[in-house]
Amino acid sequence: MRACRLLPAALAIALALAGCGSTRSREAPRAATSASLAKTLDDEHEHDHDDGRAAAPSAPAAAAALDAARSYVTAWARPDLDQATWYTQLRPLVIAEYARLLADTDPANVAATAVTGAPTVVSSTTAVVVADVPTDAGAVRVTVVRHDTRWLVATAEPVPEPS
């Protein structure tokens, strides 16, 4: 339960840290996984915090969240587009922090060119859905967050290889 409460903070930290590098990115941005950030935060804190907010309960993934994940990967997997057109199509699908990372990404470095199947839910709460979206270059793990009445992409990265 504690890890669920730390997820929004972990995402914010990942997005902030990802923006600390060079201003020009050659590859599509990759964020640290929320699980690894939550573990790091757990390791550094020896006591619980009660901020008065309940953690988002587990819930079946909303169809709109899965649609948002698929729409994002479909728009992202367009290495044939110029950067300005590519970014213009992605911007309305992502949170502001992630949009800043994508602003300097060269779409020619995106290996995928097509979504090849339906998203698969990895985890789901009423506020955050993590789904794997298959592409012709491997699956992309997309974290979608509830933003007002819409679902927006907070991070996307290649699905980790099984260990």
Beta strands, then each sheet from edge to edge (+ up, - down):
strand 1: 120-124
strand 2: 128-133
strand 3: 140-147
strand 4: 150-158
sheet 1: 1+ 2- 3+ 4-
end
